[in-house]
């Protein structure tokens, strides 16, 4: 399974949003939640590509073209491959 540590960060950030005692702390936690969600999303895209998923398939998930998916995620996939 991909993104194990990333999904844990997401759960922790969600818990922080739900338990924040002030609006400002909730805002800070919401920012962390968004960042964790983005990391989880990127990990999923990297895993789909690792499993030989196509850019067309990824684009379909986002209701965009193959080119749109490549523009959005290609750099992250290439960084993950090292």
C-alpha positions in Angstrom: 0.0 0.0 0.0 1.3 3.5 -0.8 1.4 6.6 1.3 1.2 4.9 4.7 3.0 7.7 6.5 1.2 10.3 4.4 -2.2 8.9 5.3 -1.2 9.0 9.0 -0.3 12.7 8.6 -3.7 13.3 7.0 -5.5 11.6 9.9 -3.5 13.6 12.4 -4.2 16.9 10.6 -7.9 16.1 10.5 -8.0 15.3 14.2 -6.2 18.6 14.8 -8.9 20.5 12.8 -11.6 18.8 14.7 -10.1 19.4 18.2 -8.8 22.9 17.6 -9.9 25.1 20.5 -9.8 28.4 18.6 -10.6 29.5 15.0 -7.0 30.5 14.4 -5.7 27.0 15.5 -8.4 25.4 13.3 -7.2 27.5 10.4 -3.6 26.4 10.9 -4.7 22.8 11.2 -6.8 23.1 8.0 -3.7 24.3 6.2 -1.8 21.3 7.4 -4.8 19.1 6.4 -4.7 20.5 2.8 -0.9 20.0 2.6 -1.3 16.4 3.8 -4.1 15.8 1.3 -1.9 17.1 -1.5 0.9 14.8 -0.5 -1.4 11.8 -0.3 -2.8 12.7 -3.8 0.8 12.9 -5.2 1.7 9.6 -3.6 -1.3 8.0 -5.3 -0.4 9.4 -8.7 3.2 8.2 -8.3 1.9 4.7 -7.3 -0.5 4.6 -10.3 2.4 5.5 -12.6 4.6 2.9 -10.9 1.9 0.3 -11.6 2.0 1.4 -15.3 -1.2 3.4 -15.1 -1.5 5.9 -18.0 -1.7 9.6 -18.0 -5.0 9.2 -19.8 -6.4 7.2 -16.9 -5.1 9.8 -14.4 -6.5 12.6 -16.5 -9.9 10.9 -16.5 -10.0 10.9 -12.7 -9.6 14.7 -12.8 -11.9 15.1 -15.8 -9.0 16.5 -17.8 -6.9 15.4 -20.7 -3.7 13.3 -20.7 -1.8 16.5 -21.2 -3.5 18.2 -18.3 -2.6 15.3 -16.0 1.0 15.4 -17.2 1.3 19.2 -16.6 -0.1 18.8 -13.1 1.8 15.8 -11.9 4.7 14.9 -14.2 7.4 16.8 -12.2 6.3 15.2 -8.9 6.4 11.7 -10.5 9.9 12.4 -11.9 11.1 13.6 -8.5 9.8 10.5 -6.8 11.6 8.3 -9.3 14.8 10.0 -8.5 
